[in-house]
Amino acid sequence: IDELYQSVLGLPTGLDTIVEAQKQYFLATKDMTKATKVAIAANNAFVGGRADDVQILQGQRQLRDLMSAGKLRVSEWESLSKAMPGAFNAIQEDLHVTRADIMSGKVSADQFVNSLMKVGTGTGVVARTAQAMKHTFTGVYANLTNGFRDMGTKMIETLDSIFKKYNGGDVIDQLLKIKPFFIQNDEKGNLIGGIAKDIN
């Protein structure tokens, strides 16, 4: 986990996102070390390609599928080339192939993934591009966003533990107990009463 955390530190990727990707790749490879390296390389490629959330999810799915199938199909090529264009160029240079070679099936899934790990981790060109982004305003903002998200999760877990120990219920149970108060205030026209509508 620490290796994954360090890899996304300063990038707009949440730790939960890359951990889930690692799990998916592990299902395809049965090799946790390789799954971790692929997750880091792919994330660097997606971030470097400015992929949006939808493209990243599609790319992760296509990458997992091609690893399972052992070959790169046209549909996977199209999704991945859009989500990680820079990585595709780097992979072509690394393997000395053209896009036509990749599309025609002349490049195996193992060749593609091994090359992705090479260019997307360590001192690979794709990894260096992602590392450079960590020093931009976007990187600083990403650190703050992910930090607050992690802090919020830990806070809820802590409150759950405290409530269960002393009150016999978790955070949701406590919110349900005070729901009538919000409803009563809402009926009186109190703005805060609207919160009750979200406590279901």
Phi and psi restraints in degrees (value plus and minus 20) as a CYANA .aco file:
   2 ASP   PHI     -82.5   -42.5
   2 ASP   PSI     -58.0   -18.0
   3 GLU   PHI     -83.0   -43.0
   3 GLU   PSI     -60.6   -20.6
   4 LEU   PHI     -87.6   -47.6
   4 LEU   PSI     -62.2   -22.2
   5 TYR   PHI     -80.4   -40.4
   5 TYR   PSI     -66.7   -26.7
   6 GLN   PHI     -82.6   -42.6
   6 GLN   PSI     -52.8   -12.8
   7 SER   PHI     -90.7   -50.7
   7 SER   PSI     -50.7   -10.7
   8 VAL   PHI    -119.1   -79.1
   8 VAL   PSI     -24.8    15.2
   9 LEU   PHI     -80.7   -40.7
   9 LEU   PSI      98.2   138.2
  10 GLY   PHI      72.9   112.9
  10 GLY   PSI     -24.4    15.6
  11 LEU   PHI    -126.6   -86.6
  11 LEU   PSI     138.9   178.9
  12 PRO   PHI     -95.3   -55.3
  12 PRO   PSI      -5.7    34.3
  13 THR   PHI    -117.3   -77.3
  13 THR   PSI     109.7   149.7
  14 GLY   PHI     -97.2   -57.2
  14 GLY   PSI     132.2   172.2
  15 LEU   PHI     -79.8   -39.8
  15 LEU   PSI     -58.3   -18.3
  16 ASP   PHI     -82.2   -42.2
  16 ASP   PSI     -54.1   -14.1
  17 THR   PHI     -86.7   -46.7
  17 THR   PSI     -66.5   -26.5
  18 ILE   PHI     -94.9   -54.9
  18 ILE   PSI     -50.0   -10.0
  19 VAL   PHI     -85.5   -45.5
  19 VAL   PSI     -61.4   -21.4
  20 GLU   PHI     -84.4   -44.4
  20 GLU   PSI     -59.1   -19.1
  21 ALA   PHI     -83.4   -43.4
  21 ALA   PSI     -62.5   -22.5
  22 GLN   PHI     -78.5   -38.5
  22 GLN   PSI     -61.6   -21.6
  23 LYS   PHI     -82.6   -42.6
  23 LYS   PSI     -61.8   -21.8
  24 GLN   PHI     -85.0   -45.0
  24 GLN   PSI     -61.5   -21.5
  25 TYR   PHI     -90.0   -50.0
  25 TYR   PSI     -52.0   -12.0
  26 PHE   PHI     -85.2   -45.2
  26 PHE   PSI     -57.9   -17.9
  27 LEU   PHI     -81.1   -41.1
  27 LEU   PSI     -51.1   -11.1
  28 ALA   PHI    -104.3   -64.3
  28 ALA   PSI     -50.5   -10.5
  29 THR   PHI    -127.2   -87.2
  29 THR   PSI     -44.8    -4.8
  30 LYS   PHI      40.0    80.0
  30 LYS   PSI       4.7    44.7
  31 ASP   PHI    -155.1  -115.1
  31 ASP   PSI      85.0   125.0
  32 MET   PHI     -85.7   -45.7
  32 MET   PSI     -57.4   -17.4
  33 THR   PHI     -82.1   -42.1
  33 THR   PSI     -65.8   -25.8
  34 LYS   PHI     -87.6   -47.6
  34 LYS   PSI     -60.4   -20.4
  35 ALA   PHI     -80.7   -40.7
  35 ALA   PSI     -59.3   -19.3
  36 THR   PHI     -85.9   -45.9
  36 THR   PSI     -64.3   -24.3
  37 LYS   PHI     -86.8   -46.8
  37 LYS   PSI     -59.6   -19.6
  38 VAL   PHI     -85.6   -45.6
  38 VAL   PSI     -61.5   -21.5
  39 ALA   PHI     -80.3   -40.3
  39 ALA   PSI     -63.4   -23.4
  40 ILE   PHI     -88.3   -48.3
  40 ILE   PSI     -65.3   -25.3
  41 ALA   PHI     -83.4   -43.4
  41 ALA   PSI     -64.9   -24.9
  42 ALA   PHI     -85.4   -45.4
  42 ALA   PSI     -61.2   -21.2
  43 ASN   PHI     -84.0   -44.0
  43 ASN   PSI     -62.1   -22.1
  44 ASN   PHI     -80.1   -40.1
  44 ASN   PSI     -58.6   -18.6
  45 ALA   PHI     -88.2   -48.2
  45 ALA   PSI     -62.3   -22.3
  46 PHE   PHI     -85.2   -45.2
  46 PHE   PSI     -64.9   -24.9
  47 VAL   PHI     -85.0   -45.0
  47 VAL   PSI     -63.7   -23.7
  48 GLY   PHI     -83.9   -43.9
  48 GLY   PSI     -47.8    -7.8
  49 GLY   PHI    -108.9   -68.9
  49 GLY   PSI     -15.7    24.3
  50 ARG   PHI      37.2    77.2
  50 ARG   PSI      14.6    54.6
  51 ALA   PHI     -87.9   -47.9
  51 ALA   PSI     123.3   163.3
  52 ASP   PHI    -105.7   -65.7
  52 ASP   PSI     157.1   197.1
  53 ASP   PHI     -78.8   -38.8
  53 ASP   PSI     -61.0   -21.0
  54 VAL   PHI     -84.8   -44.8
  54 VAL   PSI     -65.0   -25.0
  55 GLN   PHI     -84.2   -44.2
  55 GLN   PSI     -57.3   -17.3
  56 ILE   PHI     -85.6   -45.6
  56 ILE   PSI     -65.6   -25.6
  57 LEU   PHI     -82.4   -42.4
  57 LEU   PSI     -63.4   -23.4
  58 GLN   PHI     -84.3   -44.3
  58 GLN   PSI     -61.5   -21.5
  59 GLY   PHI     -83.9   -43.9
  59 GLY   PSI     -62.8   -22.8
  60 GLN   PHI     -81.0   -41.0
  60 GLN   PSI     -62.2   -22.2
  61 ARG   PHI     -86.1   -46.1
  61 ARG   PSI     -63.7   -23.7
  62 GLN   PHI     -86.5   -46.5
  62 GLN   PSI     -58.3   -18.3
  63 LEU   PHI     -85.5   -45.5
  63 LEU   PSI     -62.4   -22.4
  64 ARG   PHI     -82.2   -42.2
  64 ARG   PSI     -62.8   -22.8
  65 ASP   PHI     -85.5   -45.5
  65 ASP   PSI     -61.8   -21.8
  66 LEU   PHI     -89.8   -49.8
  66 LEU   PSI     -51.6   -11.6
  67 MET   PHI     -87.6   -47.6
  67 MET   PSI     -55.9   -15.9
  68 SER   PHI     -93.5   -53.5
  68 SER   PSI     -60.5   -20.5
  69 ALA   PHI     -98.4   -58.4
  69 ALA   PSI     -46.9    -6.9
  70 GLY   PHI      64.6   104.6
  70 GLY   PSI     -14.4    25.6
  71 LYS   PHI    -167.9  -127.9
  71 LYS   PSI     135.6   175.6
  72 LEU   PHI    -119.2   -79.2
  72 LEU   PSI      91.4   131.4
  73 ARG   PHI    -112.2   -72.2
  73 ARG   PSI     145.2   185.2
  74 VAL   PHI     -78.9   -38.9
  74 VAL   PSI     -63.0   -23.0
  75 SER   PHI     -82.3   -42.3
  75 SER   PSI     -58.9   -18.9
  76 GLU   PHI     -90.8   -50.8
  76 GLU   PSI     -59.3   -19.3
  77 TRP   PHI     -79.6   -39.6
  77 TRP   PSI     -64.3   -24.3
  78 GLU   PHI     -84.0   -44.0
  78 GLU   PSI     -65.7   -25.7
  79 SER   PHI     -85.4   -45.4
  79 SER   PSI     -65.9   -25.9
  80 LEU   PHI     -89.4   -49.4
  80 LEU   PSI     -57.6   -17.6
  81 SER   PHI     -85.8   -45.8
  81 SER   PSI     -49.7    -9.7
  82 LYS   PHI     -97.8   -57.8
  82 LYS   PSI     -55.4   -15.4
  83 ALA   PHI    -101.2   -61.2
  83 ALA   PSI     -47.5    -7.5
  84 MET   PHI    -159.7  -119.7
  84 MET   PSI      42.3    82.3
  85 PRO   PHI     -79.1   -39.1
  85 PRO   PSI     -60.8   -20.8
  86 GLY   PHI     -84.4   -44.4
  86 GLY   PSI     -59.2   -19.2
  87 ALA   PHI     -86.3   -46.3
  87 ALA   PSI     -57.7   -17.7
  88 PHE   PHI     -82.2   -42.2
  88 PHE   PSI     -61.4   -21.4
  89 ASN   PHI     -84.0   -44.0
  89 ASN   PSI     -62.2   -22.2
  90 ALA   PHI     -86.0   -46.0
  90 ALA   PSI     -58.6   -18.6
  91 ILE   PHI     -86.1   -46.1
  91 ILE   PSI     -61.3   -21.3
  92 GLN   PHI     -79.5   -39.5
  92 GLN   PSI     -64.1   -24.1
  93 GLU   PHI     -86.3   -46.3
  93 GLU   PSI     -60.9   -20.9
  94 ASP   PHI     -84.9   -44.9
  94 ASP   PSI     -61.3   -21.3
  95 LEU   PHI    -111.4   -71.4
  95 LEU   PSI     -26.2    13.8
  96 HIS   PHI      38.1    78.1
  96 HIS   PSI      28.8    68.8
  97 VAL   PHI    -149.8  -109.8
  97 VAL   PSI     150.3   190.3
  98 THR   PHI    -127.4   -87.4
  98 THR   PSI     149.9   189.9
  99 ARG   PHI     -81.0   -41.0
  99 ARG   PSI     -56.0   -16.0
 100 ALA   PHI     -82.5   -42.5
 100 ALA   PSI     -57.0   -17.0
 101 ASP   PHI     -84.0   -44.0
 101 ASP   PSI     -62.0   -22.0
 102 ILE   PHI     -85.8   -45.8
 102 ILE   PSI     -66.6   -26.6
 103 MET   PHI     -85.4   -45.4
 103 MET   PSI     -51.5   -11.5
 104 SER   PHI    -103.7   -63.7
 104 SER   PSI     -21.3    18.7
 105 GLY   PHI      68.5   108.5
 105 GLY   PSI      -7.9    32.1
 106 LYS   PHI     -96.9   -56.9
 106 LYS   PSI     -32.6     7.4
 107 VAL   PHI    -129.2   -89.2
 107 VAL   PSI     103.4   143.4
 108 SER   PHI     -97.7   -57.7
 108 SER   PSI     143.7   183.7
 109 ALA   PHI     -81.3   -41.3
 109 ALA   PSI     -60.9   -20.9
 110 ASP   PHI     -82.7   -42.7
 110 ASP   PSI     -61.7   -21.7
 111 GLN   PHI     -82.9   -42.9
 111 GLN   PSI     -64.2   -24.2
 112 PHE   PHI     -83.2   -43.2
 112 PHE   PSI     -69.1   -29.1
 113 VAL   PHI     -86.8   -46.8
 113 VAL   PSI     -62.0   -22.0
 114 ASN   PHI     -83.0   -43.0
 114 ASN   PSI     -58.1   -18.1
 115 SER   PHI     -89.2   -49.2
 115 SER   PSI     -59.0   -19.0
 116 LEU   PHI     -79.7   -39.7
 116 LEU   PSI     -63.4   -23.4
 117 MET   PHI     -85.0   -45.0
 117 MET   PSI     -54.6   -14.6
 118 LYS   PHI     -88.1   -48.1
 118 LYS   PSI     -67.2   -27.2
 119 VAL   PHI    -103.3   -63.3
 119 VAL   PSI     -39.5     0.5
 120 GLY   PHI    -119.7   -79.7
 120 GLY   PSI     -21.7    18.3
 121 THR   PHI    -151.3  -111.3
 121 THR   PSI     150.1   190.1
 122 GLY   PHI      39.1    79.1
 122 GLY   PSI    -143.6  -103.6
 123 THR   PHI    -121.8   -81.8
 123 THR   PSI      -5.2    34.8
 124 GLY   PHI     -81.4   -41.4
 124 GLY   PSI     133.5   173.5
 125 VAL   PHI     -80.1   -40.1
 125 VAL   PSI     -57.5   -17.5
 126 VAL   PHI     -90.1   -50.1
 126 VAL   PSI     -60.1   -20.1
 127 ALA   PHI     -84.2   -44.2
 127 ALA   PSI     -59.2   -19.2
 128 ARG   PHI     -85.4   -45.4
 128 ARG   PSI     -57.4   -17.4
 129 THR   PHI     -82.7   -42.7
 129 THR   PSI     -64.9   -24.9
 130 ALA   PHI     -84.8   -44.8
 130 ALA   PSI     -60.6   -20.6
 131 GLN   PHI     -82.0   -42.0
 131 GLN   PSI     -58.6   -18.6
 132 ALA   PHI     -83.2   -43.2
 132 ALA   PSI     -52.1   -12.1
 133 MET   PHI     -88.7   -48.7
 133 MET   PSI     -42.0    -2.0
 134 LYS   PHI     -86.7   -46.7
 134 LYS   PSI     -39.5     0.5
 135 HIS   PHI    -117.4   -77.4
 135 HIS   PSI     -13.7    26.3
 136 THR   PHI    -113.5   -73.5
 136 THR   PSI     153.5   193.5
 137 PHE   PHI     -79.6   -39.6
 137 PHE   PSI     -57.6   -17.6
 138 THR   PHI     -79.9   -39.9
 138 THR   PSI     -59.6   -19.6
 139 GLY   PHI     -85.5   -45.5
 139 GLY   PSI     -63.2   -23.2
 140 VAL   PHI     -82.6   -42.6
 140 VAL   PSI     -64.1   -24.1
 141 TYR   PHI     -82.0   -42.0
 141 TYR   PSI     -60.8   -20.8
 142 ALA   PHI     -82.7   -42.7
 142 ALA   PSI     -60.5   -20.5
 143 ASN   PHI     -81.0   -41.0
 143 ASN   PSI     -63.9   -23.9
 144 LEU   PHI     -85.2   -45.2
 144 LEU   PSI     -65.2   -25.2
 145 THR   PHI     -80.9   -40.9
 145 THR   PSI     -69.3   -29.3
 146 ASN   PHI     -86.7   -46.7
 146 ASN   PSI     -54.1   -14.1
 147 GLY   PHI     -84.4   -44.4
 147 GLY   PSI     -66.2   -26.2
 148 PHE   PHI     -84.5   -44.5
 148 PHE   PSI     -57.3   -17.3
 149 ARG   PHI     -84.4   -44.4
 149 ARG   PSI     -65.0   -25.0
 150 ASP   PHI     -84.6   -44.6
 150 ASP   PSI     -59.5   -19.5
 151 MET   PHI     -84.0   -44.0
 151 MET   PSI     -60.4   -20.4
 152 GLY   PHI     -83.2   -43.2
 152 GLY   PSI     -61.7   -21.7
 153 THR   PHI     -83.0   -43.0
 153 THR   PSI     -64.9   -24.9
 154 LYS   PHI     -85.4   -45.4
 154 LYS   PSI     -56.2   -16.2
 155 MET   PHI     -84.4   -44.4
 155 MET   PSI     -64.1   -24.1
 156 ILE   PHI     -84.0   -44.0
 156 ILE   PSI     -61.4   -21.4
 157 GLU   PHI     -82.3   -42.3
 157 GLU   PSI     -59.7   -19.7
 158 THR   PHI     -86.5   -46.5
 158 THR   PSI     -64.3   -24.3
 159 LEU   PHI     -82.9   -42.9
 159 LEU   PSI     -60.5   -20.5
 160 ASP   PHI     -75.9   -35.9
 160 ASP   PSI     -67.8   -27.8
 161 SER   PHI     -82.2   -42.2
 161 SER   PSI     -63.1   -23.1
 162 ILE   PHI     -86.6   -46.6
 162 ILE   PSI     -67.4   -27.4
 163 PHE   PHI     -81.8   -41.8
 163 PHE   PSI     -62.4   -22.4
 164 LYS   PHI     -85.1   -45.1
 164 LYS   PSI     -53.0   -13.0
 165 LYS   PHI     -93.7   -53.7
 165 LYS   PSI     -61.5   -21.5
 166 TYR   PHI    -124.7   -84.7
 166 TYR   PSI     -45.2    -5.2
 167 ASN   PHI    -137.5   -97.5
 167 ASN   PSI     -28.9    11.1
 168 GLY   PHI      55.7    95.7
 168 GLY   PSI       1.8    41.8
 169 GLY   PHI    -174.3  -134.3
 169 GLY   PSI     142.7   182.7
 170 ASP   PHI    -112.7   -72.7
 170 ASP   PSI    -188.8  -148.8
 171 VAL   PHI     -79.1   -39.1
 171 VAL   PSI     -62.9   -22.9
 172 ILE   PHI     -81.4   -41.4
 172 ILE   PSI     -61.8   -21.8
 173 ASP   PHI     -79.3   -39.3
 173 ASP   PSI     -61.8   -21.8
 174 GLN   PHI     -87.7   -47.7
 174 GLN   PSI     -57.9   -17.9
 175 LEU   PHI     -85.1   -45.1
 175 LEU   PSI     -58.2   -18.2
 176 LEU   PHI     -85.6   -45.6
 176 LEU   PSI     -51.6   -11.6
 177 LYS   PHI     -87.1   -47.1
 177 LYS   PSI     -54.0   -14.0
 178 ILE   PHI    -116.9   -76.9
 178 ILE   PSI     -18.8    21.2
 179 LYS   PHI     -76.6   -36.6
 179 LYS   PSI     -62.8   -22.8
 180 PRO   PHI     -76.5   -36.5
 180 PRO   PSI     -54.5   -14.5
 181 PHE   PHI     -82.3   -42.3
 181 PHE   PSI     -64.1   -24.1
 182 PHE   PHI     -87.7   -47.7
 182 PHE   PSI     -59.6   -19.6
 183 ILE   PHI     -82.0   -42.0
 183 ILE   PSI     -63.4   -23.4
 184 GLN   PHI     -80.9   -40.9
 184 GLN   PSI     -62.5   -22.5
 185 ASN   PHI     -89.5   -49.5
 185 ASN   PSI     -53.3   -13.3
 186 ASP   PHI     -84.9   -44.9
 186 ASP   PSI     -59.5   -19.5
 187 GLU   PHI     -86.0   -46.0
 187 GLU   PSI     -45.2    -5.2
 188 LYS   PHI    -107.7   -67.7
 188 LYS   PSI     -19.4    20.6
 189 GLY   PHI      70.2   110.2
 189 GLY   PSI     -10.3    29.7
 190 ASN   PHI     -94.7   -54.7
 190 ASN   PSI     108.3   148.3
 191 LEU   PHI     -79.6   -39.6
 191 LEU   PSI     -55.5   -15.5
 192 ILE   PHI     -85.2   -45.2
 192 ILE   PSI     -38.9     1.1
 193 GLY   PHI     -83.6   -43.6
 193 GLY   PSI     -41.8    -1.8
 194 GLY   PHI     -81.8   -41.8
 194 GLY   PSI     -40.8    -0.8
 195 ILE   PHI     -80.8   -40.8
 195 ILE   PSI     -52.1   -12.1
 196 ALA   PHI     -80.1   -40.1
 196 ALA   PSI     -49.6    -9.6
 197 LYS   PHI     -85.0   -45.0
 197 LYS   PSI     -42.7    -2.7
 198 ASP   PHI    -112.2   -72.2
 198 ASP   PSI     -26.3    13.7
 199 ILE   PHI    -119.2   -79.2
 199 ILE   PSI      67.7   107.7
